[in-house]
Amino acid sequence: MSNIGAYFLVFLKGLAMGAADVVPGVSGGTIAFITGIYEKLLDSISAVNFGLFKILKKDGIKAAWNSFNGTFLVSLFLGIGVSLFSLAKGIEWLLEFEPIKLWAFFFGLVLASIIYVGKQIEKWGAGPIIGIILGAVAAYSVTILPPLASSNELWYMFICGMLAICAMILPGISGSFILLILGVYQPIIEALSDRNFSLLAVVAAGCVVGLLTFARILKWLFKKFKNVTIAVLTGFLVGSLNKIWPWKKVDQMVIKHAGEIDEHAEPFISASVLPGSDYDVPSAWLSTGKVTDYIPQDPEIMTAIAIMVGGFALIFIMEFVAKKMKKDVE
């Protein structure tokens, strides 16, 4: 494969990562892992350090650029950026009007990812087993946390960017869901849709700081405790399934005006339910946010299962294609 073709493939993987990162419940790190670039991504990010100045001074710009796989990172993050800006409105629409289909696809994707990532554990023992359990418990605990009150203060947005990017490069932990918990998911999605670059610049700065710091920690963990680290990541994927289960029952809503029913209120607390009589949506609720009435909805079971199978199969198709490639991205 030519260099241009190889980096175009990296760009496409970035598109997939960006699409995953927009959805609360799906991690771009999961996509990076299943497309075979996860460790290379960590290595490349970790190579961005003060040592670059020494290489730049001694060997020049080209050597410094190559030392941290500059073209690889630019191709990947260009794909992520294009995806974030171009798909933000589309993902918003799917979340509002076709949530079952969207979540079903990602559920199948992550379910297959559990198998794929788990296969990377080279030696089983007490450590990996405990790692999977702890990872699953931690991820599940995150999925049931209620959102905090939002704040548009720039310092808070910076910190949220730091925390979210750490989650985004962890398979199974969704950066978007962390933003949702922190109460800033909606403002950031709106900023992406409205091209509010001043707010996005602050969030991006937090992401850069968090990424450069956390990537080094992950690289060290992979080097010293690879099996246990992969086991924990597998557990993260298992625990995250609760968040992306397609059928939800909303228990509380965000009420913007006390005493009034807000037609555009957002779900505040929801629970996974079976796609039967329990699956419904609220038609009215009190100013306390308690749901008072439900209208039964079509659970679209057969359609959702078909889409799940498609998402599940996609992972192994990607794995098959990757194995057929004679040369990976350099």
C-alpha positions as CSV (number, residue, x, y, z in Angstrom):
1,M,0.0,0.0,0.0
2,S,1.4,3.4,-0.9
3,N,2.0,6.1,1.7
4,I,-0.9,8.2,0.4
5,G,-3.3,5.2,0.5
6,A,-2.0,4.3,4.0
7,Y,-2.6,7.7,5.4
8,F,-6.0,8.0,3.7
9,L,-6.9,4.8,5.5
10,V,-5.8,6.5,8.8
11,F,-8.0,9.4,7.8
12,L,-11.0,7.1,7.4
13,K,-10.2,5.5,10.8
14,G,-10.3,9.1,12.2
15,L,-13.7,9.6,10.7
16,A,-14.9,6.5,12.4
17,M,-13.4,7.6,15.7
18,G,-15.0,11.1,15.4
19,A,-18.4,9.6,14.7
20,A,-18.1,7.4,17.8
21,D,-16.9,10.3,20.0
22,V,-20.0,12.3,19.2
23,V,-22.3,9.7,20.6
24,P,-22.7,9.5,24.4
25,G,-21.9,5.9,25.2
26,V,-19.4,5.0,22.5
27,S,-15.6,5.6,22.7
28,G,-13.3,6.7,19.9
29,G,-10.7,4.6,21.7
30,T,-12.8,1.5,21.0
31,I,-12.6,2.3,17.3
32,A,-8.9,2.9,17.5
33,F,-8.4,-0.4,19.2
34,I,-10.4,-2.5,16.8
35,T,-8.8,-0.8,13.8
36,G,-5.4,-1.7,15.0
37,I,-3.9,1.7,15.7
38,Y,-4.4,2.0,19.4
39,E,-0.9,1.4,20.7
40,K,0.6,3.3,17.8
41,L,-1.6,6.3,18.7
42,L,-0.4,6.2,22.3
43,D,3.2,5.9,21.2
44,S,2.8,8.8,18.8
45,I,1.1,11.1,21.3
46,S,3.6,10.2,24.0
47,A,6.5,11.1,21.7
48,V,5.3,14.8,21.7
49,N,7.5,16.1,24.5
50,F,10.3,18.5,25.2
51,G,12.8,16.1,23.7
52,L,11.4,17.2,20.3
53,F,13.3,20.5,20.7
54,K,16.6,18.6,21.1
55,I,15.8,16.5,17.9
56,L,14.8,19.7,16.1
57,K,18.0,21.5,17.0
58,K,20.2,18.6,16.2
59,D,18.6,16.9,13.2
60,G,16.1,19.3,11.8
61,I,12.4,19.6,11.2
62,K,12.0,16.4,9.2
63,A,13.6,14.2,11.9
64,A,11.5,15.9,14.7
65,W,8.3,15.4,12.6
66,N,9.1,11.7,12.0
67,S,10.0,11.1,15.7
68,F,6.3,11.4,16.7
69,N,4.7,10.1,13.5
70,G,3.5,13.6,12.6
71,T,1.8,12.6,9.3
72,F,0.0,9.7,11.1
73,L,-1.3,12.0,13.8
74,V,-2.4,14.8,11.4
75,S,-4.2,12.3,9.2
76,L,-6.0,10.8,12.1
77,F,-7.0,14.0,13.9
78,L,-8.0,15.6,10.6
79,G,-10.4,12.7,10.1
80,I,-11.7,13.1,13.7
81,G,-12.2,16.8,13.2
82,V,-14.0,16.5,9.9
83,S,-16.3,13.8,11.4
84,L,-17.1,15.9,14.5
85,F,-18.1,19.0,12.5
86,S,-19.9,17.2,9.7
87,L,-21.7,14.5,11.7
88,A,-22.7,16.5,14.8
89,K,-26.1,17.6,13.4
90,G,-26.7,14.1,11.9
91,I,-26.0,12.4,15.2
92,E,-28.2,14.9,17.0
93,W,-31.0,14.0,14.6
94,L,-30.5,10.3,15.0
95,L,-30.4,10.5,18.8
96,E,-33.7,12.4,18.8
97,F,-35.6,10.6,16.0
98,E,-34.0,7.2,15.5
99,P,-32.4,6.4,18.9
100,I,-33.1,2.6,18.8
101,K,-31.4,2.2,15.4
102,L,-28.4,4.3,16.4
103,W,-27.9,2.5,19.8
104,A,-28.6,-0.9,18.2
105,F,-25.7,-0.4,15.8
106,F,-23.3,0.7,18.4
107,F,-24.4,-2.0,20.8
108,G,-23.5,-4.6,18.2
109,L,-20.3,-2.8,17.5
110,V,-19.2,-2.8,21.1
111,L,-20.4,-6.4,21.8
112,A,-18.1,-7.6,19.0
113,S,-15.4,-5.3,20.3
114,I,-15.5,-7.1,23.7
115,I,-14.6,-10.4,21.9
116,Y,-11.9,-8.7,19.7
117,V,-10.2,-6.8,22.6
118,G,-10.5,-9.9,24.9
119,K,-8.7,-12.0,22.4
120,Q,-5.6,-9.7,22.8
121,I,-5.1,-11.0,26.3
122,E,-2.2,-13.4,25.9
123,K,-2.2,-15.1,29.3
124,W,-5.1,-15.6,31.6
125,G,-4.9,-15.6,35.4
126,A,-6.1,-13.9,38.5
127,G,-4.9,-10.5,37.4
128,P,-6.7,-10.3,34.1
129,I,-9.9,-11.8,35.6
130,I,-9.9,-9.2,38.4
131,G,-9.1,-6.5,35.9
132,I,-12.2,-7.4,33.8
133,I,-14.4,-7.3,36.8
134,L,-13.1,-4.0,38.1
135,G,-13.2,-2.5,34.6
136,A,-16.8,-3.6,34.2
137,V,-17.9,-2.3,37.6
138,A,-16.2,1.0,37.0
139,A,-17.7,1.6,33.6
140,Y,-21.2,0.5,34.7
141,S,-21.0,2.9,37.7
142,V,-20.2,5.7,35.3
143,T,-23.2,4.9,33.1
144,I,-25.6,5.3,36.0
145,L,-24.3,8.6,37.3
146,P,-26.8,11.5,37.0
147,P,-25.6,14.6,35.1
148,L,-24.3,17.6,37.0
149,A,-25.6,21.1,36.6
150,S,-24.0,22.7,33.5
151,S,-21.6,25.6,33.6
152,N,-20.3,27.7,30.6
153,E,-17.4,29.1,32.5
154,L,-14.3,28.8,30.3
155,W,-12.1,27.3,33.1
156,Y,-14.8,24.6,33.6
157,M,-14.9,23.9,29.9
158,F,-11.1,23.5,29.9
159,I,-11.3,21.0,32.7
160,C,-14.1,19.1,31.0
161,G,-12.0,18.9,27.9
162,M,-9.2,17.4,29.9
163,L,-11.4,14.7,31.5
164,A,-13.3,13.9,28.3
165,I,-10.3,13.3,26.1
166,C,-8.9,10.9,28.7
167,A,-12.1,8.9,28.4
168,M,-12.2,9.2,24.6
169,I,-8.9,7.2,24.3
170,L,-10.1,4.6,26.7
171,P,-12.0,1.8,24.9
172,G,-15.4,1.5,26.6
173,I,-15.4,4.9,28.4
174,S,-17.2,7.5,26.3
175,G,-15.8,11.0,26.4
176,S,-19.2,12.3,25.2
177,F,-20.9,10.6,28.1
178,I,-18.4,12.1,30.5
179,L,-19.3,15.5,29.0
180,L,-23.0,14.6,29.6
181,I,-22.3,13.8,33.2
182,L,-20.4,17.0,33.6
183,G,-23.4,18.9,32.1
184,V,-21.6,20.4,29.1
185,Y,-22.5,17.9,26.3
186,Q,-25.3,20.0,24.9
187,P,-23.3,23.3,24.8
188,I,-20.3,21.6,23.1
189,I,-22.5,19.9,20.5
190,E,-24.2,23.2,19.8
191,A,-20.8,24.8,19.5
192,L,-19.8,22.2,16.9
193,S,-23.1,22.8,15.0
194,D,-22.8,26.6,15.2
195,R,-19.1,26.8,14.6
196,N,-18.4,28.5,17.9
197,F,-14.7,28.3,17.6
198,S,-13.9,30.4,20.7
199,L,-15.6,27.9,23.0
200,L,-14.2,25.0,21.0
201,A,-10.7,26.4,21.3
202,V,-10.9,26.3,25.1
203,V,-12.2,22.7,25.1
204,A,-9.5,21.7,22.6
205,A,-6.8,23.2,24.7
206,G,-8.0,21.1,27.6
207,C,-8.1,18.1,25.4
208,V,-4.5,18.6,24.3
209,V,-3.3,18.9,27.9
210,G,-5.2,15.9,29.0
211,L,-4.2,13.8,26.0
212,L,-0.4,14.5,26.3
213,T,-0.6,13.6,30.0
214,F,-2.9,10.6,30.0
215,A,-1.4,8.9,26.8
216,R,2.0,8.6,28.7
217,I,0.2,6.8,31.6
218,L,-1.5,4.4,29.3
219,K,1.7,3.7,27.3
220,W,3.5,2.9,30.6
221,L,0.6,0.6,31.6
222,F,0.8,-1.2,28.3
223,K,4.5,-1.7,28.6
224,K,4.5,-2.9,32.2
225,F,1.1,-4.6,32.6
226,K,-0.2,-5.3,29.1
227,N,-2.4,-8.3,29.9
228,V,-4.0,-6.7,32.9
229,T,-4.5,-3.3,31.1
230,I,-6.2,-5.0,28.2
231,A,-8.4,-7.0,30.6
232,V,-9.4,-3.7,32.3
233,L,-10.2,-2.2,28.9
234,T,-12.3,-5.3,28.1
235,G,-14.2,-4.8,31.3
236,F,-14.8,-1.1,30.4
237,L,-16.5,-2.3,27.2
238,V,-18.6,-4.8,29.1
239,G,-19.7,-2.2,31.6
240,S,-20.5,0.4,28.9
241,L,-23.1,-1.9,27.4
242,N,-25.7,-0.6,29.9
243,K,-25.4,2.9,28.5
244,I,-25.8,1.9,24.8
245,W,-28.7,-0.6,25.3
246,P,-31.2,0.6,22.7
247,W,-34.3,0.4,24.9
248,K,-34.6,3.0,27.7
249,K,-37.3,4.1,30.1
250,V,-36.9,7.7,31.2
251,D,-37.5,8.2,34.9
252,Q,-36.8,11.9,35.2
253,M,-36.5,14.8,32.9
254,V,-34.8,18.2,33.0
255,I,-37.5,20.8,33.6
256,K,-36.5,24.3,32.5
257,H,-39.6,26.2,33.8
258,A,-41.2,25.1,37.1
259,G,-44.9,24.2,36.7
260,E,-44.7,24.0,32.9
261,I,-44.3,21.0,30.6
262,D,-41.2,21.6,28.4
263,E,-41.6,19.9,25.1
264,H,-37.8,20.1,24.6
265,A,-36.8,18.8,28.0
266,E,-33.8,16.4,28.1
267,P,-33.7,13.0,29.7
268,F,-32.1,13.3,33.1
269,I,-32.2,9.7,34.5
270,S,-33.1,6.7,32.4
271,A,-32.9,2.9,32.9
272,S,-32.4,0.0,30.5
273,V,-35.5,-2.1,30.0
274,L,-36.6,-5.0,27.9
275,P,-38.1,-4.1,24.5
276,G,-41.6,-5.1,25.5
277,S,-44.4,-3.4,27.4
278,D,-41.8,-1.6,29.6
279,Y,-40.5,0.4,26.6
280,D,-42.3,3.7,26.3
281,V,-41.7,7.4,26.4
282,P,-43.1,10.1,28.7
283,S,-46.0,12.2,27.5
284,A,-46.3,14.4,30.6
285,W,-44.4,15.0,33.8
286,L,-44.5,17.3,36.9
287,S,-42.2,20.2,37.6
288,T,-40.3,17.9,39.9
289,G,-39.1,16.0,36.9
290,K,-41.1,12.9,37.8
291,V,-42.6,11.1,34.8
292,T,-46.4,10.9,35.3
293,D,-47.6,9.2,32.1
294,Y,-46.2,7.0,29.3
295,I,-47.2,6.3,25.7
296,P,-46.2,2.9,24.4
297,Q,-43.8,3.0,21.5
298,D,-42.8,0.6,18.8
299,P,-39.6,-1.1,20.1
300,E,-38.6,-2.0,16.5
301,I,-37.2,-5.3,17.8
302,M,-36.5,-7.0,14.5
303,T,-35.0,-3.9,12.9
304,A,-32.8,-3.4,15.9
305,I,-31.6,-7.0,15.9
306,A,-30.7,-6.7,12.2
307,I,-28.7,-3.5,12.8
308,M,-27.0,-5.1,15.9
309,V,-25.9,-8.0,13.7
310,G,-24.6,-5.6,11.1
311,G,-22.6,-3.7,13.7
312,F,-21.3,-6.9,15.2
313,A,-20.3,-8.2,11.8
314,L,-18.6,-5.0,10.9
315,I,-15.9,-5.5,13.5
316,F,-14.9,-8.9,12.2
317,I,-15.0,-7.6,8.6
318,M,-12.6,-4.9,9.6
319,E,-10.4,-7.5,11.4
320,F,-10.4,-9.7,8.3
321,V,-9.5,-6.7,6.0
322,A,-6.7,-5.7,8.4
323,K,-5.2,-9.2,8.3
324,K,-5.3,-9.2,4.5
325,M,-3.3,-6.0,4.3
326,K,0.3,-6.7,3.4
327,K,1.5,-3.5,5.0
328,D,0.0,-1.5,7.9
329,V,0.1,2.2,8.3
330,E,3.6,3.5,9.0
